[in-house]
């Protein structure tokens, strides 16, 4: 056998192994999502109990509370996982997360302003306790605030032409908007509790309307991100190499920022600031099945949905009948994973 034949066989073996790992990850995520969805339907305030379909009250709990919460948690995590993969590809930084461009600080400030206005007007409204029009106002404020934060970042960076300037602008905008939110909550202490609930994240108030909004957002953002995966692949070679391929980087980078802002804004508006999902999901995908960005984007969305659904089931079950904020669970799980990863690399 010649050296050329041996090299060709080795390359073919690596390709086969990569395809096997990608297929295995896809199947694993699908099976885990199905199993966790079943667990989500069974997990309630009274512990684990599989619902009886003959009971009208149980059907109501299943159809109006557990089912939309389970599906909504998966969709929220999918949007965050997709946004995290876009952010890490766009900035070529594995530590980038969906909240990097000021979306989190903008959403938090908008929610605090609405809560403070409600308290000054004599209306006690909290992020978790709000319902009806009040809840709709908070959700809309969070979504608009996230987009305003990203818009300020783009204005400060003078567009999306230079990635380092965009990254620095996002940090500055995030710090300034967070400080403004702290000032407002200090002036209106009644808004502090609602802000805390928003910052910790919750999936307990996801209904079918939230599921519809999140599903539409994922249907819009996922195909666009997947179509632009070749831009992210080109950016891995460096900006000069990407330009040599004839790509209009400024325009496509702006579209990717819009996808990132839309996915993050929708997730944040419905569930608050859920930590680490957007950061950890792409890490897990690249570690289990390294692949071009087209596969990574799709798999990161699925991994994000699986991670948040698992955290939601744990949040409902660990101290039932009480619940933990789902953002606390994701922070503990995601932080523990990253610490383990850093320790393993240091030891290796």
C-alpha positions in Angstrom: 0.0 0.0 0.0 1.4 3.4 -1.0 1.8 6.4 1.3 -0.9 8.2 -0.8 -3.4 5.3 -0.2 -2.6 5.2 3.5 -3.2 9.0 3.8 -6.5 8.7 1.9 -7.7 5.8 4.1 -6.8 7.8 7.3 -8.7 10.8 6.0 -11.7 8.6 5.2 -11.6 7.1 8.7 -11.5 10.5 10.3 -14.5 11.6 8.2 -16.4 8.5 9.1 -15.7 9.0 12.8 -16.8 12.6 12.6 -20.0 11.7 10.9 -20.6 9.0 13.5 -20.1 11.4 16.4 -22.4 14.0 14.8 -25.1 11.4 14.2 -24.7 10.0 17.7 -25.0 13.4 19.3 -28.1 14.2 17.3 -29.8 10.9 18.3 -28.7 11.4 21.9 -30.1 14.9 22.1 -33.4 13.7 20.6 -33.8 10.9 23.0 -32.9 13.1 26.0 -35.4 15.7 24.9 -38.1 13.2 24.7 -37.2 11.7 28.1 -37.0 15.1 29.7 -40.3 16.1 28.1 -42.0 13.1 29.7 -40.4 14.0 33.0 -41.6 17.6 32.6 -45.2 16.4 32.2 -44.8 14.2 35.3 -43.1 16.8 37.6 -45.4 18.9 39.7 -45.7 20.7 43.0 -46.7 17.5 44.7 -43.8 15.5 43.4 -43.6 13.0 40.6 -46.9 11.7 39.4 -47.9 10.6 35.9 -51.2 12.3 35.1 -54.4 10.4 34.8 -56.1 11.4 31.6 -59.6 10.6 33.0 -59.5 13.4 35.6 -60.6 16.8 34.3 -58.5 18.7 36.9 -55.4 16.7 35.9 -56.1 17.3 32.2 -56.3 21.0 33.0 -53.0 20.9 34.9 -51.3 18.9 32.2 -52.7 20.9 29.2 -52.4 24.4 30.6 -49.5 24.3 33.0 -47.0 21.4 32.6 -47.2 21.0 28.8 -46.7 24.6 27.8 -44.0 25.1 30.5 -42.1 22.0 29.3 -42.3 23.0 25.6 -41.6 26.7 26.4 -38.5 25.7 28.5 -37.1 23.7 25.6 -37.8 26.5 23.1 -36.2 29.2 25.4 -33.1 27.0 25.8 -33.0 26.4 22.0 -33.0 30.2 21.3 -30.3 30.8 23.9 -28.2 27.9 22.5 -28.5 29.2 19.0 -27.6 32.8 20.1 -24.6 31.5 22.0 -23.3 29.6 19.0 -23.8 32.7 16.8 -22.0 34.9 19.4 -19.0 32.5 19.7 -18.7 32.2 16.0 -19.1 35.9 15.4 -16.5 36.9 17.9 -14.3 33.8 17.5 -14.3 33.5 21.2 -15.5 30.4 23.1 -16.3 32.6 26.1 -18.8 34.8 24.2 -22.5 34.4 25.4 -25.8 35.8 24.1 -25.8 38.7 26.6 -22.5 40.1 25.4 -23.9 43.0 23.3 -25.9 44.7 26.1 -29.2 42.8 25.5 -29.3 41.5 29.1 -28.6 44.9 30.7 -31.1 46.6 28.3 -33.9 44.1 29.1 -33.2 44.4 32.9 -33.3 48.2 32.8 -36.6 48.2 30.9 -38.2 45.8 33.3 -37.0 47.8 36.3 -38.4 51.0 34.7 -41.8 49.4 34.2 -41.8 48.0 37.8 -40.8 51.3 39.2 -43.5 53.1 37.2 -46.0 50.7 38.5 -44.9 51.1 42.1 -45.0 54.9 41.8 -48.5 54.7 40.4 -49.6 52.6 43.3 -49.8 49.4 41.3 -47.8 46.6 42.9 -46.4 44.5 40.0 -43.7 41.9 40.1 -42.1 40.0 37.3 -43.2 36.6 38.7 -46.6 37.8 40.0 -47.7 39.8 37.0 -50.6 38.5 34.9 -52.7 39.7 32.0 -51.9 43.1 30.7 -49.2 43.7 33.4 -47.4 40.6 32.3 -47.7 41.5 28.7 -46.2 44.9 29.5 -43.2 43.4 31.3 -42.6 40.9 28.5 -42.8 43.7 25.9 -40.5 45.9 27.9 -37.9 43.2 28.2 -38.0 42.5 24.5 -37.7 46.2 23.6 -35.0 46.8 26.2 -32.9 44.0 24.8 -33.1 45.5 21.3 -32.3 48.9 22.6 -29.2 47.6 24.4 -28.0 46.0 21.2 -28.8 49.1 19.2 -26.8 51.3 21.6 -23.9 48.9 21.2 -24.1 49.1 17.4 -24.3 52.9 17.6 -21.3 53.1 19.9 -19.3 50.7 17.7 -20.4 52.6 14.6 -21.8 49.5 13.0 -20.5 46.0 12.9 -17.4 46.6 10.8 -14.9 45.8 13.5 -15.4 42.9 15.9 -13.1 44.2 18.7 -14.9 47.5 18.7 -18.3 45.8 18.8 -17.2 43.6 21.7 -15.8 46.6 23.7 -19.0 48.6 23.0 -21.1 45.7 24.3 -19.2 45.6 27.5 -19.5 49.4 28.0 -23.2 49.5 27.2 -23.8 46.5 29.6 -22.0 48.2 32.5 -23.7 51.6 31.9 -27.2 50.1 31.6 -26.7 47.8 34.6 -25.7 50.9 36.7 -28.8 52.8 35.5 -30.9 49.8 36.5 -29.4 49.8 40.0 -30.0 53.5 40.4 -33.7 53.1 39.4 -34.2 50.2 41.8 -32.5 52.2 44.6 -34.9 55.0 44.0 -37.9 52.7 43.8 -37.2 49.8 46.2 -40.5 48.2 45.4 -39.1 47.3 42.0 -36.1 45.4 43.5 -37.9 42.2 44.1 -39.3 42.0 40.6 -35.9 42.8 39.2 -34.4 40.0 41.3 -36.9 37.5 39.9 -36.1 38.6 36.4 -32.4 38.3 36.9 -32.7 34.8 38.3 -34.8 33.6 35.4 -38.0 31.6 35.6 -40.0 29.2 33.4 -42.9 28.9 35.7 -45.1 31.4 33.8 -44.6 30.1 30.3 -48.0 29.6 28.7 -49.2 28.6 25.2 -48.9 32.3 24.1 -45.2 32.2 25.2 -44.8 28.9 23.3 -46.2 30.4 20.2 -43.9 33.5 20.4 -40.8 31.4 21.1 -41.6 28.9 18.3 -42.1 31.7 15.8 -38.8 33.2 16.9 -36.9 29.9 16.5 -38.5 29.3 13.1 -37.3 32.7 11.9 -33.8 32.8 13.4 -32.6 29.3 13.0 -32.8 29.1 9.1 -31.2 32.5 8.8 -28.3 31.6 11.1 -27.9 28.3 9.3 -27.8 30.0 5.9 -25.1 32.3 7.2 -23.0 29.5 8.7 -20.5 29.8 5.8 -19.8 33.4 7.0 -18.9 32.1 10.4 -16.8 29.3 8.8 -14.9 32.0 6.8 -14.4 34.1 9.9 -12.5 31.2 11.6 -9.8 31.8 8.9 -9.5 35.4 9.9 -11.1 38.6 8.6 -8.6 39.1 5.8 -9.1 35.6 4.5 -12.8 36.0 4.7 -12.7 39.2 2.7 -10.5 37.5 0.1 -13.4 35.1 -0.4 -15.6 37.9 -1.5 -17.8 38.1 1.6 -19.3 41.5 2.6 -18.4 41.0 6.2 -19.9 44.2 7.5 -23.3 43.5 6.1 -23.4 39.8 7.1 -22.0 40.5 10.5 -24.9 43.0 11.0 -27.4 40.3 10.0 -25.8 37.9 12.5 -26.0 40.5 15.2 -29.7 41.0 14.4 -30.3 37.2 14.7 -28.4 37.2 18.0 -30.5 40.1 19.3 -33.8 38.6 18.2 -33.1 35.2 19.6 -31.8 36.6 22.9 -34.5 39.2 23.2 -37.3 36.7 22.8 -35.8 34.2 25.3 -35.1 36.9 27.9 -38.6 38.5 27.5 -40.3 35.2 28.3 -38.1 33.7 30.9 -35.8 36.4 32.3 -32.0 36.1 32.4 -31.2 32.4 32.3 -27.5 32.0 32.9 -24.9 29.7 31.2 -27.2 27.9 28.7 -26.0 30.0 25.7 -22.4 29.6 26.9 -22.4 25.9 27.7 -24.5 24.5 24.9 -22.0 25.3 22.0 -19.1 24.1 24.2 -20.8 20.7 24.7 -21.5 20.4 21.0 -18.0 21.2 19.9 -16.5 18.9 22.5 -18.8 15.9 21.6 -18.9 16.4 17.8 -16.6 19.0 16.3 -18.1 20.2 13.0 -18.5 23.2 10.7 -20.8 26.0 12.0 -23.8 24.8 10.0 -24.1 21.6 12.2 -22.9 23.4 15.3 -25.7 26.0 15.1 -28.4 23.4 14.8 -26.9 21.1 17.4 -26.4 24.0 19.8 -30.0 24.9 19.6 -31.0 21.4 20.4 -28.4 21.2 23.2 -29.6 24.5 24.7 -33.2 23.2 24.7 -32.2 20.0 26.4 -30.1 21.7 29.0 -32.8 24.2 30.0 -35.5 21.5 30.1 -33.3 19.4 32.3 -32.7 22.4 34.6 -36.5 23.2 34.6 -37.3 19.6 35.7 -34.6 19.9 38.5 -35.9 23.3 39.6 -39.4 21.8 40.0 -38.3 18.6 41.7 -35.4 19.3 44.0 -37.3 21.0 46.8 -40.9 20.3 45.8 -43.5 21.7 46.5 -41.3 24.8 46.4 -39.3 25.7 43.3 -35.8 26.9 42.6 -35.3 29.7 40.1 -34.2 27.9 36.9 -31.4 30.4 36.4 -29.8 29.3 39.6 -29.9 25.7 38.5 -28.4 26.5 35.1 -25.7 28.6 36.8 -24.7 25.8 39.1 -24.7 23.2 36.3 -23.0 25.4 33.7 -20.5 26.8 36.2 -19.6 23.3 37.4 -19.1 22.1 33.9 -16.8 24.9 32.9 -14.8 24.5 36.1 -14.5 20.8 35.4 -13.4 21.5 31.8 -10.8 24.0 33.0 -9.4 21.6 35.6 -9.2 18.8 33.1 -7.4 20.9 30.6 -4.9 22.1 33.2 -4.3 18.5 34.4 -4.0 17.4 30.8 
